[in-house]
Amino acid sequence: MAATANPNKTVMEWCKVFHAQGTENYTSSITFMKQLSVIAISTITYLKNLVPDDCYTVENFAGHRLRILKAQCEDEMAQFLSSALTHAFDALEKKYLHKLALCFYEDECKLENLMEYHIFEYQYTAGGVSMNVHSKTQNNQKQSVKCTFEDIKTQTMFLIRACIVMLESSQRALPPRADISLRLYYNDDAPEGYQAPGYRCDESSDHLEPTAARAIKLGCVQTPYHKLVARTYTRDEMDIDAVVSSLHHYIKLGCVQTPFHKLVARTYTRDEMDIDAVVSSLHHYIKLGCVQTPYSLPQARRTHLH
């Protein structure tokens, strides 16, 4: 379901959540990219029930209830994650950060215990920094894309929705002794021996490469200065085709528009249904009348994160 309000209100709501529009300049773009990283990771950890609910703030945007990890938390795991993200952004600001991997383990943080991971990959260009978020090492083909505010908003909401669908559809609850790690990978511009604050060099085997081929692309967000491609991996078997397909098979129910607002309603169910019969039935109701004001419109909300 998508609802579009007037442009100024939409921008104000966006900037409240993401702290920047993301299109004005490099500073705006990198501010947006940091917050998008935090929101993406917060969405993952919230749906995995990693930390208590009171470790998140709740923000509403475009019908979504976003949980965002607080900067200061009483819970030890939540505070570790929040501090680790903040310290990782030191490398991002210096253009040294190539990848940030959020890894989930069954018991200790060892390769044989790895259950799933999510990678945020950053690329830097002459115009700024580009960020690819995925769960495997893979070169991404470059292509020209539109970078308007509406495009960025649409891509961002799709990416968040894709994270929700993937986690709700394919992944089991964390075991009682689960642990996490954040692993940083630096590019060639990083000075020899550089480590982001709080991080240390790990000489053990790469935890990501053995399962790289099984990672699934979730979506892409691009600003004039950054690009983010999201992928995920889990060792549990899942119906990849069904999960990916569900992201694209929302059914449009209808559209209502006033001179100031527009609302488009869509629905999705994972159960099988005769779509042609459903759509056909929508056209066989008898219209009794219509009432419209210049200002009033029903409010639409998504319920994935309630």
Buried (B, 14 or more C-beta within 10 A) or exposed (E): BBBBBEEEEBEEBBBEBBBBBBBBBBEBBBBBBBBBBBBBBBBBBBBBEBBEEEBBEEBEBBBBBBBBBBEEBEBEBBBBBBBBBBBBBBBBEBBBBBBBBBBBBBEEBEBEBBBBBBBBBBBBEEEBBBBBBBBBBBEBEEEEEEBEBEBBBBBBBBBBBBBBBBBEBBBEEBEEEBBBBBBBBBBEEBEEEBBBEEBEEEEEEEBBEEBBEBBBBBBBBBBBBBBBBBBBBBEEEEEEEEBBEBBEEBBEEEEBEEEEBBBBBBEEEEEEEEEEEEEEEEEEEEEEEEEEEEEEBEEBEBEBBE
